[in-house]
Amino acid sequence: MAYARTRRSSAGADYWPGFVDAMATLLLVVTFLLSVFMIAQYFVTQEVSGKDTALKRLQRQIDQLTELLALEKGQKQSLEEELAALSASLASAKAENKRLSGLVGIGEEKASAAGARAAKLEEDLKAQTQISSEALAKVELLNQQLLALRRQIAALEAALEASEKKEQASQARIAELGKRLNVALARKVEELKRYRSDFFGRLRDLLAKRKDIRIVGDRFVFQSEVLFPSGSDTFNPEGLPALREVAAAIHELEERIPPDIDWVLRVDGHTDARPINTPEFPSNWELSTARALRVVRFLISEGVSPKHLVAAGFGEFHPIDPGTSEEALRRNRRIELKLTTR
């Protein structure tokens, strides 16, 4: 039994040294790995720091290049503006030379010489040289030409002023003639009004017994039923005596009105608002116009001069009574006679 206990104790003592060795080995490995990690971390940090430094250096170089590029652009723009100014000066010199050449009427030889001078000025301008004695002589020549041109312009301005004064006098005369014409026209209109009043007074006397014929404003109005059947342009026989009396009054008017008054008797045809649609009269326009023409032809047959007659058709679009009753429609169906100027 003692041997057995001793053996068990020896066996337990054998495990412990191995465990200690294993732990020591593991500790060495961990220490080694930590050392490797720290060394790697150091090198990585140095690498990153170096890259940051390089990036900053590159950024500074980019900023310097940007400034240089902006400076170059400014210099380029300045050179372009200077070149544009020189080109504009050259174009102005060419235009002035051409204008002066045309105004003074120089010949081909002088034009060639001026072209040569312009080319020389262009060459001198591009080279940015100082003005030479030859250039001063050319400037003096140009000044002389400008002086001659100013004299010509002064002469033209004097002629223009004289022309404007003449035009003002003409305008004043035209205005005076216009006033006289307006006065004459007003006199003629007043005279025509007097004759129209006499004419309507004569018709009123001749047709005083006809209740279906009346004066409305400046018009003598016949109801359509007096002259025409419904929907027709054929005369009613009982309406012809009234038209003959109108023709007689117009004859008297033609003899009394002076020939310098350009007058006409306008015959206007009107219908009511009810539409018509027949092969002969597709609408109220045709019916009103046909009735006005029928009256004009009758007056001509009675000896009235055609140059004093006008026929017009108004359809249903100019009623004198806006109502819709039978009486209103009857009043709107009418023939109007109006004495007016042509």
C-alpha positions in Angstrom: 0.0 0.0 0.0 2.9 2.4 0.7 4.3 1.6 -2.6 1.1 2.4 -4.3 0.8 5.8 -2.6 4.4 6.6 -3.5 3.7 5.8 -7.1 0.6 7.9 -7.2 2.5 10.8 -5.7 5.3 10.4 -8.3 2.8 10.4 -11.1 1.2 13.7 -10.0 4.5 15.4 -9.7 5.4 14.5 -13.3 2.5 16.5 -14.8 3.3 19.9 -13.3 6.7 20.6 -14.9 5.2 19.9 -18.3 2.4 22.3 -17.6 4.8 25.0 -16.5 6.9 24.5 -19.6 3.8 24.8 -21.8 2.7 28.0 -20.1 6.2 29.5 -20.4 6.3 28.6 -24.1 2.9 30.2 -24.6 3.9 33.3 -22.8 7.0 33.6 -25.0 5.0 33.2 -28.1 2.5 35.9 -27.0 5.4 38.2 -26.1 6.9 37.6 -29.5 3.6 38.2 -31.3 3.1 41.5 -29.3 6.6 42.6 -30.2 6.0 41.8 -33.9 2.7 43.7 -33.8 4.3 46.8 -32.2 7.1 46.8 -34.7 4.6 46.5 -37.6 2.5 49.2 -36.0 5.5 51.5 -35.8 6.4 51.0 -39.5 2.8 51.5 -40.6 2.6 54.7 -38.6 5.9 55.9 -40.2 4.5 55.0 -43.7 1.2 56.8 -43.2 3.1 59.9 -41.8 5.3 59.9 -44.9 2.3 59.7 -47.2 0.6 62.6 -45.4 3.8 64.7 -45.8 4.0 63.8 -49.5 0.3 64.7 -50.0 0.8 68.1 -48.3 3.9 68.7 -50.5 1.9 67.7 -53.6 -1.0 70.0 -52.6 1.4 72.9 -52.2 2.8 72.2 -55.6 -0.7 72.1 -57.1 -1.6 75.4 -55.4 1.6 77.0 -56.9 0.7 75.6 -60.3 -2.8 77.0 -60.0 -1.5 80.4 -59.2 0.9 80.3 -62.1 -2.0 79.2 -64.4 -4.2 82.1 -63.2 -1.3 84.5 -63.8 -0.8 83.1 -67.3 -4.5 83.4 -68.1 -4.5 87.1 -66.9 -1.5 87.8 -69.0 -3.1 86.1 -72.0 -6.3 88.1 -71.5 -4.4 91.3 -71.2 -2.5 90.5 -74.4 -5.8 89.6 -76.2 -7.3 92.9 -75.1 -4.3 94.8 -76.3 -4.4 92.9 -79.6 -8.1 93.7 -80.0 -7.5 97.4 -79.2 -4.7 97.5 -81.8 -7.0 95.7 -84.4 -9.8 98.2 -83.7 -7.4 101.1 -84.1 -6.2 99.6 -87.4 -9.8 99.1 -88.6 -10.7 102.6 -87.6 -7.7 104.0 -89.5 -8.6 102.0 -92.6 -12.3 103.1 -92.4 -11.3 106.7 -92.0 -8.9 106.5 -94.9 -11.5 104.9 -97.1 -14.1 107.5 -96.1 -11.8 110.4 -96.7 -10.8 108.9 -100.0 -14.4 108.6 -101.1 -15.4 112.1 -100.0 -12.5 114.1 -101.6 -12.9 112.1 -104.8 -9.2 111.0 -105.1 -8.3 109.1 -108.3 -6.9 105.7 -108.7 -3.3 106.9 -108.2 -4.1 108.6 -104.9 -6.2 105.7 -103.8 -3.2 103.4 -104.4 -0.9 105.7 -102.5 -3.4 105.9 -99.6 -3.6 102.0 -99.6 0.2 101.9 -99.4 0.2 104.4 -96.5 -2.5 102.4 -94.7 -0.4 99.2 -95.1 2.6 101.1 -93.7 0.6 102.3 -90.8 -0.6 98.8 -90.2 3.0 97.5 -90.2 4.1 100.3 -87.9 1.2 99.7 -85.6 1.9 96.0 -85.3 5.6 96.6 -84.5 4.6 99.3 -81.9 7.2 101.8 -83.2 7.3 105.5 -82.6 5.7 107.9 -85.1 8.3 108.8 -87.8 8.5 112.0 -89.7 6.8 110.3 -92.7 3.9 109.4 -90.4 3.6 113.0 -89.2 3.5 114.2 -92.8 0.7 111.7 -93.5 -1.2 112.9 -90.4 -0.9 116.5 -91.7 -2.3 115.3 -95.1 -5.2 113.7 -93.3 -5.9 116.9 -91.3 -6.0 118.8 -94.6 -8.4 116.3 -96.0 -10.5 116.5 -92.9 -10.6 120.3 -93.2 -11.8 120.0 -96.7 -14.4 117.4 -95.6 -15.7 119.7 -92.9 -16.1 122.5 -95.4 -18.2 120.2 -97.6 -20.3 119.2 -94.6 -20.8 122.8 -93.7 -22.0 123.5 -97.2 -24.4 120.5 -97.0 -25.8 121.7 -93.7 -26.4 125.1 -95.1 -28.2 123.5 -98.0 -30.2 121.3 -95.7 -31.2 124.2 -93.5 -32.4 126.1 -96.6 -34.4 123.0 -97.6 -35.9 122.7 -94.2 -37.0 126.3 -94.2 -38.6 125.8 -97.6 -40.3 122.6 -96.4 -41.7 124.5 -93.4 -43.1 127.2 -95.7 -44.7 124.4 -97.8 -46.1 122.8 -94.7 -47.6 126.1 -93.6 -49.1 126.6 -97.0 -50.5 123.0 -97.0 -52.0 123.6 -93.6 -53.6 126.8 -94.8 -55.0 125.1 -97.8 -56.3 122.3 -95.6 -58.1 124.8 -93.4 -59.6 126.4 -96.5 -60.6 123.0 -97.8 -62.3 122.1 -94.5 -64.2 125.4 -94.5 -65.3 124.8 -98.1 -66.3 121.2 -97.2 -68.2 122.4 -94.2 -69.9 125.1 -96.4 -70.9 122.4 -98.9 -72.2 120.1 -96.1 -74.3 122.9 -94.7 -75.6 123.7 -98.1 -76.4 120.0 -98.7 -78.2 120.0 -95.3 -80.4 122.9 -96.5 -81.2 121.1 -99.7 -81.9 117.9 -97.8 -84.3 119.8 -95.5 -86.0 121.3 -98.6 -86.2 117.8 -100.2 -87.6 116.2 -97.2 -90.1 119.1 -96.8 -91.2 118.6 -100.4 -91.6 114.8 -99.9 -93.5 115.5 -96.6 -95.9 117.7 -98.6 -96.3 115.3 -101.4 -96.8 112.2 -99.1 -98.6 113.9 -96.2 -101.6 111.6 -96.6 -99.6 108.4 -96.4 -99.4 107.2 -92.8 -97.1 104.3 -93.7 -94.4 106.7 -95.0 -92.5 108.8 -92.4 -89.3 110.7 -91.6 -86.9 109.1 -89.0 -83.9 111.2 -88.3 -82.2 112.1 -91.6 -84.0 109.3 -93.5 -87.3 109.0 -95.4 -88.8 105.6 -94.5 -91.2 103.5 -96.6 -92.7 100.4 -94.9 -91.9 97.4 -97.2 -95.6 96.5 -97.4 -96.2 99.8 -99.2 -93.9 98.7 -102.1 -93.5 94.9 -102.0 -95.4 91.8 -101.1 -94.0 89.6 -98.3 -90.8 87.8 -99.3 -90.7 89.4 -102.8 -89.0 92.2 -104.7 -91.9 92.7 -107.1 -93.7 96.1 -106.7 -97.2 96.4 -105.4 -99.1 98.6 -107.9 -100.5 100.8 -105.2 -97.0 101.8 -104.0 -95.8 103.1 -107.4 -97.5 106.5 -107.2 -95.6 107.3 -104.0 -92.3 106.4 -105.8 -93.2 108.6 -108.8 -93.7 111.5 -106.4 -90.3 110.7 -104.9 -88.8 110.7 -108.4 -90.4 114.1 -109.2 -89.0 115.6 -105.9 -85.5 114.2 -106.9 -85.8 115.9 -110.3 -86.5 119.2 -108.6 -83.5 118.6 -106.3 -81.2 117.8 -109.3 -82.1 121.2 -110.8 -81.5 123.1 -107.6 -78.3 121.6 -106.2 -75.2 123.1 -107.8 -73.0 120.7 -109.8 -70.0 121.2 -107.5 -71.9 119.4 -104.6 -71.2 115.7 -105.0 -74.4 114.2 -103.6 -76.3 110.9 -103.8 -79.6 109.5 -102.7 -78.9 106.2 -101.0 -81.7 103.6 -101.1 -81.3 101.2 -98.1 -83.2 97.9 -98.0 -84.0 96.3 -94.5 -85.8 93.2 -93.5 -87.1 91.8 -90.2 -85.3 89.2 -88.1 -87.2 86.2 -89.5 -84.9 84.3 -91.8 -85.7 83.6 -95.5 -84.3 80.7 -97.5 -85.7 80.4 -101.1 -83.9 79.6 -104.4 -84.2 83.3 -105.3 -83.3 84.7 -101.9 -81.1 82.4 -99.9 -81.0 85.0 -97.0 -82.3 88.4 -95.9 -79.1 90.0 -97.4 -80.3 89.1 -101.0 -83.9 90.1 -100.3 -83.0 93.5 -98.9 -80.4 94.2 -101.6 -82.9 93.1 -104.4 -85.6 95.5 -103.1 -83.1 98.4 -102.9 -82.0 97.7 -106.5 -85.6 97.5 -107.6 -86.3 101.0 -106.2 -83.1 102.4 -107.8 -84.0 101.0 -111.2 -87.6 102.4 -111.0 -86.2 105.9 -110.2 -83.8 105.6 -113.1 -86.8 104.7 -115.4 -88.5 107.8 -114.1 -85.6 110.0 -115.3 -83.4 110.3 -112.2 -79.7 110.3 -113.0 -77.9 107.1 -112.1 -74.9 109.0 -110.7 -77.1 110.3 -107.9 -78.4 106.9 -106.8 -76.9 104.2 -104.5 -78.4 100.8 -103.6 -77.5 99.1 -100.3 -78.9 96.0 -98.6 -78.6 95.7 -94.8 -80.6 92.5 -94.2 -82.0 92.2 -90.6 -78.9 93.7 -88.9 -80.0 97.4 -88.4 -83.5 97.3 -86.8 -85.2 100.5 -85.7 -87.3 98.5 -83.2 -85.6 95.9 -81.0 -88.9 94.2 -80.1 -90.1 90.8 -81.4 -93.8 91.6 -81.7 -95.6 91.7 -85.1 -95.7 95.5 -85.0 -91.9 95.7 -84.3 -91.1 93.2 -87.1 -93.4 95.3 -89.5 -91.6 98.5 -88.6 -88.2 96.9 -89.3 -89.3 95.8 -92.8 -88.6 99.1 -94.6 -87.0 101.0 -97.5 -85.0 104.1 -96.4 -84.0 107.1 -98.6 -81.0 109.1 -97.3 -79.6 112.2 -99.1 -75.8 112.3 -98.4 -72.4 113.1 -99.9 -70.7 110.5 -102.0 
